[in-house]
Amino acid sequence: MNKELFESLDILEKEKGISKEYMIERIEAALLSAFRKENAGNENARVKLDPVKQDVKLYKQLTVVDEVLDPATEISLDDAHMKSKRYKLGDIYEIELKTKLFGRIAAQAAKQVIIQGIREAERGNMIREYEEKKEEIVSAVVVRVDPTTANATLEIGKNEMVLFRNEQIPGETLQVGDRIKVFITEIKKEARGPSIILSRVHPGLVARLFELEVPEIKDGTVEIKRIAREAGSRTKIAVASNDERVDAIGACIGPKGARKNNITAELFGEKLDIIPYNEDTEAFISAALAPATVESVVKLPEGERSYRVTVADDQLSLAIGKEGQNARLAAKLTGFKIDIKSSRSASEE
């Protein structure tokens, strides 16, 4: 049994990354707890696991005293001297006990503590691993989809995590075996274990996908300045080049649109508007309303963050977008309130 125990520890360390030293400490504590439970907590003891000899030792500990008042915890100096003359008052005298003395109940209690130790170590490893990946994207494989809730269980590395329905792209139907990318938004440390919050609707997913696809973004030549997203429908992303020789929009689109198309495919066909960032507010608002063509942008006197945009009559519906989406995303991207008027309406005022 001892050999199997230590072989199991080697496997845990190799496959799950759980330190053998950590588990030895947990097992020693479990065996000690079991021993004390069998003896109503009235006896002192020490458990020692030796991974080299693959041995488990249990020692009953007695304090060397002049006069024994509690035989369960004390031994007289005279009796201790029968073993060694080196003992003196206050020393700890140890008697090795056979581990087979452990009863079934104590063994079960020890097993539960060991299992708990493994779970705690796994949770600790998971927290450390994914704290480093917070606000990053990871690749995942869909292993289960709940037919009632549509929550998807994903396999990420050696772990399984849940992508909740409200964090899935609207209209997207995930199937077992699908390979997808998800954005890690948060790591919660809860009593029942770490909770890794995954998302495919967070704007950060789009930003990280561009970083993967566009080398100029990864190396800092092109910078993502702003991003506004309505997942499953449309995203507007504002980019700027830190090198006048590099066209930021062209870099993001890629040869024959390949880079942009790859991201769109990952996002279940979501439309991407890539626009140039501009420190000039009027120019930025004008660009943000693409694909509509803007005639003029004027700051309104009643508010510091309000602007009137005028477009040709035939551009009005395009500027506003279906159900107001284009205007809404432009406002979110720029951070300004935008009032859109047609040329005819503006002239009548």
One Martini backbone bead per residue (centre of mass of N, CA, C, O) as a GRO file, in nm:
protein
  349
    1MET     BB    1   0.057   0.063  -0.020
    2ASN     BB    2   0.294   0.258  -0.001
    3LYS     BB    3   0.379   0.239  -0.296
    4GLU     BB    4   0.108   0.342  -0.415
    5LEU     BB    5   0.109   0.613  -0.277
    6PHE     BB    6   0.377   0.727  -0.404
    7GLU     BB    7   0.290   0.685  -0.697
    8SER     BB    8   0.050   0.881  -0.681
    9LEU     BB    9   0.219   1.133  -0.620
   10ASP     BB   10   0.377   1.130  -0.884
   11ILE     BB   11   0.128   1.162  -1.069
   12LEU     BB   12   0.018   1.426  -0.952
   13GLU     BB   13   0.270   1.595  -1.017
   14LYS     BB   14   0.279   1.537  -1.327
   15GLU     BB   15  -0.039   1.586  -1.415
   16LYS     BB   16  -0.126   1.837  -1.190
   17GLY     BB   17   0.108   1.994  -1.028
   18ILE     BB   18   0.131   1.856  -0.745
   19SER     BB   19   0.302   1.871  -0.477
   20LYS     BB   20   0.448   1.632  -0.290
   21GLU     BB   21   0.502   1.792  -0.030
   22TYR     BB   22   0.214   1.888   0.008
   23MET     BB   23   0.079   1.604   0.026
   24ILE     BB   24   0.238   1.497   0.264
   25GLU     BB   25   0.130   1.700   0.464
   26ARG     BB   26  -0.169   1.619   0.432
   27ILE     BB   27  -0.139   1.318   0.511
   28GLU     BB   28  -0.017   1.356   0.788
   29ALA     BB   29  -0.263   1.514   0.894
   30ALA     BB   30  -0.472   1.290   0.844
   31LEU     BB   31  -0.347   1.065   1.019
   32LEU     BB   32  -0.344   1.227   1.280
   33SER     BB   33  -0.647   1.277   1.291
   34ALA     BB   34  -0.727   0.977   1.305
   35PHE     BB   35  -0.580   0.905   1.563
   36ARG     BB   36  -0.722   1.114   1.749
   37LYS     BB   37  -1.009   1.010   1.703
   38GLU     BB   38  -0.960   0.723   1.829
   39ASN     BB   39  -0.840   0.893   2.105
   40ALA     BB   40  -1.009   1.156   2.171
   41GLY     BB   41  -0.754   1.360   2.170
   42ASN     BB   42  -0.542   1.239   2.413
   43GLU     BB   43  -0.309   1.202   2.200
   44ASN     BB   44   0.016   1.219   2.100
   45ALA     BB   45   0.159   1.274   1.766
   46ARG     BB   46   0.348   1.136   1.475
   47VAL     BB   47   0.389   1.179   1.122
   48LYS     BB   48   0.592   0.992   0.872
   49LEU     BB   49   0.696   1.051   0.542
   50ASP     BB   50   0.901   0.844   0.318
   51PRO     BB   51   0.988   0.871  -0.017
   52VAL     BB   52   1.243   0.695  -0.030
   53LYS     BB   53   1.130   0.437   0.147
   54GLN     BB   54   0.826   0.416   0.131
   55ASP     BB   55   0.721   0.530   0.426
   56VAL     BB   56   0.512   0.484   0.726
   57LYS     BB   57   0.502   0.670   1.034
   58LEU     BB   58   0.397   0.612   1.381
   59TYR     BB   59   0.398   0.833   1.668
   60LYS     BB   60   0.401   0.824   2.004
   61GLN     BB   61   0.379   1.094   2.241
   62LEU     BB   62   0.591   1.161   2.528
   63THR     BB   63   0.641   1.317   2.827
   64VAL     BB   64   0.902   1.380   3.030
   65VAL     BB   65   0.871   1.288   3.376
   66ASP     BB   66   0.875   1.246   3.715
   67GLU     BB   67   0.547   1.233   3.734
   68VAL     BB   68   0.277   1.041   3.650
   69LEU     BB   69  -0.062   1.151   3.553
   70ASP     BB   70  -0.065   1.078   3.222
   71PRO     BB   71  -0.020   0.794   3.035
   72ALA     BB   72  -0.108   0.913   2.745
   73THR     BB   73   0.134   1.169   2.771
   74GLU     BB   74   0.334   1.014   2.974
   75ILE     BB   75   0.678   0.966   3.110
   76SER     BB   76   0.913   0.849   3.286
   77LEU     BB   77   1.244   0.887   3.335
   78ASP     BB   78   1.308   0.591   3.397
   79ASP     BB   79   1.173   0.466   3.147
   80ALA     BB   80   1.334   0.629   2.935
   81HIS     BB   81   1.620   0.515   3.032
   82MET     BB   82   1.572   0.226   2.912
   83LYS     BB   83   1.646   0.341   2.626
   84SER     BB   84   1.783   0.632   2.724
   85LYS     BB   85   2.009   0.849   2.891
   86ARG     BB   86   1.939   1.126   2.726
   87TYR     BB   87   1.702   1.175   2.879
   88LYS     BB   88   1.494   1.451   2.984
   89LEU     BB   89   1.316   1.673   3.116
   90GLY     BB   90   1.070   1.750   2.851
   91ASP     BB   91   1.097   1.540   2.666
   92ILE     BB   92   1.040   1.342   2.373
   93TYR     BB   93   0.874   1.034   2.359
   94GLU     BB   94   0.887   0.762   2.122
   95ILE     BB   95   0.635   0.542   1.975
   96GLU     BB   96   0.592   0.298   1.758
   97LEU     BB   97   0.324   0.246   1.535
   98LYS     BB   98   0.092   0.065   1.374
   99THR     BB   99  -0.107   0.146   1.103
  100LYS     BB  100  -0.321  -0.092   1.144
  101LEU     BB  101  -0.472   0.052   1.386
  102PHE     BB  102  -0.641   0.171   1.192
  103GLY     BB  103  -0.953   0.238   1.128
  104ARG     BB  104  -1.209   0.277   0.910
  105ILE     BB  105  -1.294   0.563   0.995
  106ALA     BB  106  -1.013   0.691   0.995
  107ALA     BB  107  -0.946   0.627   0.699
  108GLN     BB  108  -1.179   0.792   0.579
  109ALA     BB  109  -1.097   1.062   0.697
  110ALA     BB  110  -0.821   1.070   0.559
  111LYS     BB  111  -0.924   1.054   0.268
  112GLN     BB  112  -1.082   1.323   0.271
  113VAL     BB  113  -0.839   1.505   0.327
  114ILE     BB  114  -0.682   1.427   0.075
  115ILE     BB  115  -0.893   1.515  -0.132
  116GLN     BB  116  -0.902   1.808  -0.037
  117GLY     BB  117  -0.605   1.868  -0.097
  118ILE     BB  118  -0.625   1.824  -0.400
  119ARG     BB  119  -0.840   2.039  -0.455
  120GLU     BB  120  -0.685   2.279  -0.343
  121ALA     BB  121  -0.445   2.256  -0.532
  122GLU     BB  122  -0.604   2.281  -0.795
  123ARG     BB  123  -0.724   2.558  -0.734
  124GLY     BB  124  -0.457   2.704  -0.698
  125ASN     BB  125  -0.348   2.645  -0.981
  126MET     BB  126  -0.582   2.776  -1.137
  127ILE     BB  127  -0.558   3.061  -1.029
  128ARG     BB  128  -0.265   3.113  -1.116
  129GLU     BB  129  -0.305   3.057  -1.418
  130TYR     BB  130  -0.564   3.261  -1.473
  131GLU     BB  131  -0.454   3.531  -1.369
  132GLU     BB  132  -0.252   3.551  -1.616
  133LYS     BB  133  -0.523   3.533  -1.826
  134LYS     BB  134  -0.649   3.785  -1.777
  135GLU     BB  135  -0.774   3.937  -2.054
  136GLU     BB  136  -0.767   3.684  -2.231
  137ILE     BB  137  -0.726   3.436  -2.476
  138VAL     BB  138  -0.870   3.107  -2.538
  139SER     BB  139  -0.876   2.783  -2.623
  140ALA     BB  140  -1.163   2.571  -2.713
  141VAL     BB  141  -1.377   2.284  -2.636
  142VAL     BB  142  -1.673   2.141  -2.697
  143VAL     BB  143  -1.838   1.890  -2.477
  144ARG     BB  144  -2.106   2.050  -2.379
  145VAL     BB  145  -2.476   2.092  -2.406
  146ASP     BB  146  -2.738   2.228  -2.260
  147PRO     BB  147  -3.069   2.182  -2.356
  148THR     BB  148  -3.195   2.399  -2.157
  149THR     BB  149  -2.967   2.646  -2.123
  150ALA     BB  150  -2.704   2.638  -2.330
  151ASN     BB  151  -2.476   2.567  -2.172
  152ALA     BB  152  -2.119   2.544  -2.206
  153THR     BB  153  -1.877   2.296  -2.204
  154LEU     BB  154  -1.528   2.344  -2.163
  155GLU     BB  155  -1.207   2.267  -2.294
  156ILE     BB  156  -0.915   2.381  -2.102
  157GLY     BB  157  -0.695   2.186  -2.126
  158LYS     BB  158  -0.749   2.022  -1.807
  159ASN     BB  159  -1.016   2.189  -1.809
  160GLU     BB  160  -1.351   2.264  -1.701
  161MET     BB  161  -1.587   2.502  -1.842
  162VAL     BB  162  -1.833   2.762  -1.837
  163LEU     BB  163  -2.048   2.887  -2.096
  164PHE     BB  164  -2.276   3.104  -2.087
  165ARG     BB  165  -2.537   3.209  -2.269
  166ASN     BB  166  -2.489   3.529  -2.210
  167GLU     BB  167  -2.173   3.476  -2.335
  168GLN     BB  168  -2.292   3.429  -2.606
  169ILE     BB  169  -2.343   3.463  -2.926
  170PRO     BB  170  -2.589   3.577  -3.089
  171GLY     BB  171  -2.705   3.297  -3.286
  172GLU     BB  172  -2.516   3.096  -3.167
  173THR     BB  173  -2.448   2.738  -3.220
  174LEU     BB  174  -2.324   2.509  -3.022
  175GLN     BB  175  -2.104   2.229  -3.069
  176VAL     BB  176  -1.977   1.940  -3.037
  177GLY     BB  177  -1.627   2.011  -3.116
  178ASP     BB  178  -1.596   2.294  -3.108
  179ARG     BB  179  -1.372   2.560  -3.193
  180ILE     BB  180  -1.289   2.820  -2.964
  181LYS     BB  181  -1.289   3.157  -2.843
  182VAL     BB  182  -1.210   3.304  -2.521
  183PHE     BB  183  -1.278   3.539  -2.263
  184ILE     BB  184  -1.120   3.645  -1.968
  185THR     BB  185  -1.277   3.839  -1.716
  186GLU     BB  186  -1.279   3.644  -1.445
  187ILE     BB  187  -1.166   3.565  -1.100
  188LYS     BB  188  -1.327   3.366  -0.860
  189LYS     BB  189  -1.313   3.324  -0.503
  190GLU     BB  190  -1.463   3.041  -0.384
  191ALA     BB  191  -1.560   2.798  -0.167
  192ARG     BB  192  -1.606   2.579  -0.415
  193GLY     BB  193  -1.419   2.751  -0.596
  194PRO     BB  194  -1.308   2.852  -0.881
  195SER     BB  195  -1.427   3.119  -1.102
  196ILE     BB  196  -1.445   3.126  -1.452
  197ILE     BB  197  -1.503   3.395  -1.663
  198LEU     BB  198  -1.663   3.371  -1.973
  199SER     BB  199  -1.636   3.521  -2.317
  200ARG     BB  200  -1.802   3.635  -2.648
  201VAL     BB  201  -1.908   3.955  -2.588
  202HIS     BB  202  -1.661   4.092  -2.528
  203PRO     BB  203  -1.457   4.337  -2.654
  204GLY     BB  204  -1.183   4.194  -2.585
  205LEU     BB  205  -1.201   3.972  -2.795
  206VAL     BB  206  -1.153   4.150  -3.045
  207ALA     BB  207  -0.884   4.270  -2.962
  208ARG     BB  208  -0.730   3.993  -2.939
  209LEU     BB  209  -0.779   3.901  -3.230
  210PHE     BB  210  -0.617   4.129  -3.359
  211GLU     BB  211  -0.349   4.058  -3.223
  212LEU     BB  212  -0.327   3.777  -3.361
  213GLU     BB  213  -0.363   3.878  -3.672
  214VAL     BB  214  -0.189   4.153  -3.608
  215PRO     BB  215   0.139   4.228  -3.589
  216GLU     BB  216   0.123   4.545  -3.558
  217ILE     BB  217  -0.023   4.523  -3.282
  218LYS     BB  218   0.168   4.341  -3.119
  219ASP     BB  219   0.428   4.551  -3.174
  220GLY     BB  220   0.286   4.865  -3.174
  221THR     BB  221   0.238   5.008  -3.447
  222VAL     BB  222  -0.057   4.936  -3.387
  223GLU     BB  223  -0.348   5.094  -3.231
  224ILE     BB  224  -0.599   5.044  -3.002
  225LYS     BB  225  -0.828   5.289  -2.891
  226ARG     BB  226  -1.124   5.181  -2.971
  227ILE     BB  227  -1.436   5.007  -2.857
  228ALA     BB  228  -1.749   4.883  -3.005
  229ARG     BB  229  -2.017   4.648  -2.901
  230GLU     BB  230  -2.255   4.415  -3.070
  231ALA     BB  231  -2.300   4.112  -3.036
  232GLY     BB  232  -2.354   3.951  -3.355
  233SER     BB  233  -2.337   4.227  -3.536
  234ARG     BB  234  -2.139   4.486  -3.424
  235THR     BB  235  -1.813   4.650  -3.477
  236LYS     BB  236  -1.615   4.919  -3.352
  237ILE     BB  237  -1.277   5.017  -3.457
  238ALA     BB  238  -1.007   5.215  -3.339
  239VAL     BB  239  -0.715   5.319  -3.523
  240ALA     BB  240  -0.349   5.360  -3.497
  241SER     BB  241  -0.040   5.489  -3.610
  242ASN     BB  242   0.321   5.489  -3.513
  243ASP     BB  243   0.369   5.476  -3.838
  244GLU     BB  244   0.362   5.650  -4.131
  245ARG     BB  245   0.419   5.383  -4.314
  246VAL     BB  246   0.156   5.272  -4.169
  247ASP     BB  247  -0.152   5.129  -4.235
  248ALA     BB  248  -0.388   5.057  -4.011
  249ILE     BB  249  -0.626   4.948  -4.178
  250GLY     BB  250  -0.470   4.764  -4.372
  251ALA     BB  251  -0.350   4.582  -4.152
  252CYS     BB  252  -0.631   4.479  -4.043
  253ILE     BB  253  -0.735   4.359  -4.311
  254GLY     BB  254  -0.540   4.268  -4.518
  255PRO     BB  255  -0.485   4.051  -4.755
  256LYS     BB  256  -0.779   4.036  -4.905
  257GLY     BB  257  -0.912   4.042  -4.604
  258ALA     BB  258  -0.806   3.807  -4.416
  259ARG     BB  259  -0.800   3.913  -4.124
  260LYS     BB  260  -1.091   4.008  -4.102
  261ASN     BB  261  -1.224   3.735  -4.186
  262ASN     BB  262  -1.119   3.564  -3.950
  263ILE     BB  263  -1.268   3.724  -3.730
  264THR     BB  264  -1.554   3.700  -3.838
  265ALA     BB  265  -1.565   3.390  -3.820
  266GLU     BB  266  -1.523   3.376  -3.507
  267LEU     BB  267  -1.792   3.587  -3.483
  268PHE     BB  268  -2.032   3.483  -3.655
  269GLY     BB  269  -2.037   3.734  -3.879
  270GLU     BB  270  -1.946   3.987  -3.766
  271LYS     BB  271  -1.930   4.314  -3.805
  272LEU     BB  272  -1.656   4.535  -3.925
  273ASP     BB  273  -1.544   4.858  -3.820
  274ILE     BB  274  -1.264   5.026  -3.951
  275ILE     BB  275  -1.122   5.312  -3.797
  276PRO     BB  276  -0.988   5.621  -3.767
  277TYR     BB  277  -0.816   5.779  -3.541
  278ASN     BB  278  -0.898   6.104  -3.379
  279GLU     BB  279  -0.838   6.394  -3.198
  280ASP     BB  280  -1.048   6.507  -3.372
  281THR     BB  281  -1.371   6.509  -3.306
  282GLU     BB  282  -1.514   6.559  -3.576
  283ALA     BB  283  -1.353   6.345  -3.738
  284PHE     BB  284  -1.425   6.102  -3.558
  285ILE     BB  285  -1.731   6.109  -3.589
  286SER     BB  286  -1.737   6.084  -3.894
  287ALA     BB  287  -1.594   5.803  -3.900
  288ALA     BB  288  -1.790   5.646  -3.700
  289LEU     BB  289  -2.043   5.660  -3.923
  290ALA     BB  290  -1.965   5.439  -4.070
  291PRO     BB  291  -2.072   5.422  -4.405
  292ALA     BB  292  -2.137   5.705  -4.378
  293THR     BB  293  -2.170   6.032  -4.509
  294VAL     BB  294  -2.042   6.337  -4.395
  295GLU     BB  295  -2.087   6.689  -4.390
  296SER     BB  296  -2.125   6.765  -4.069
  297VAL     BB  297  -1.972   6.891  -3.751
  298VAL     BB  298  -2.138   7.022  -3.452
  299LYS     BB  299  -2.127   7.191  -3.172
  300LEU     BB  300  -2.326   7.213  -2.899
  301PRO     BB  301  -2.408   7.453  -2.660
  302GLU     BB  302  -2.565   7.276  -2.428
  303GLY     BB  303  -2.309   7.069  -2.465
  304GLU     BB  304  -1.993   6.931  -2.440
  305ARG     BB  305  -2.105   6.620  -2.553
  306SER     BB  306  -2.246   6.758  -2.812
  307TYR     BB  307  -2.353   6.671  -3.155
  308ARG     BB  308  -2.403   6.779  -3.489
  309VAL     BB  309  -2.517   6.586  -3.767
  310THR     BB  310  -2.475   6.604  -4.122
  311VAL     BB  311  -2.666   6.457  -4.391
  312ALA     BB  312  -2.767   6.325  -4.647
  313ASP     BB  313  -3.069   6.207  -4.721
  314ASP     BB  314  -2.950   5.920  -4.832
  315GLN     BB  315  -2.776   5.885  -4.538
  316LEU     BB  316  -2.954   5.860  -4.282
  317SER     BB  317  -3.013   5.553  -4.248
  318LEU     BB  318  -2.710   5.477  -4.243
  319ALA     BB  319  -2.625   5.645  -3.995
  320ILE     BB  320  -2.828   5.514  -3.796
  321GLY     BB  321  -2.945   5.249  -3.862
  322LYS     BB  322  -3.054   4.967  -3.744
  323GLU     BB  323  -3.217   5.060  -3.472
  324GLY     BB  324  -2.963   5.270  -3.423
  325GLN     BB  325  -2.677   5.130  -3.422
  326ASN     BB  326  -2.468   5.318  -3.559
  327ALA     BB  327  -2.509   5.559  -3.366
  328ARG     BB  328  -2.463   5.409  -3.101
  329LEU     BB  329  -2.168   5.313  -3.159
  330ALA     BB  330  -2.048   5.592  -3.215
  331ALA     BB  331  -2.104   5.706  -2.933
  332LYS     BB  332  -1.945   5.489  -2.777
  333LEU     BB  333  -1.670   5.532  -2.918
  334THR     BB  334  -1.645   5.857  -2.863
  335GLY     BB  335  -1.829   5.975  -2.609
  336PHE     BB  336  -2.075   6.105  -2.768
  337LYS     BB  337  -2.339   6.296  -2.845
  338ILE     BB  338  -2.558   6.223  -3.133
  339ASP     BB  339  -2.708   6.437  -3.378
  340ILE     BB  340  -2.907   6.344  -3.655
  341LYS     BB  341  -2.926   6.506  -3.976
  342SER     BB  342  -3.061   6.620  -4.246
  343SER     BB  343  -3.034   6.859  -4.474
  344ARG     BB  344  -3.334   6.933  -4.479
  345SER     BB  345  -3.384   6.957  -4.172
  346ALA     BB  346  -3.161   7.170  -4.117
  347SER     BB  347  -3.283   7.396  -4.313
  348GLU     BB  348  -3.570   7.418  -4.151
  349GLU     BB  349  -3.457   7.539  -3.867
   0.00000   0.00000   0.00000
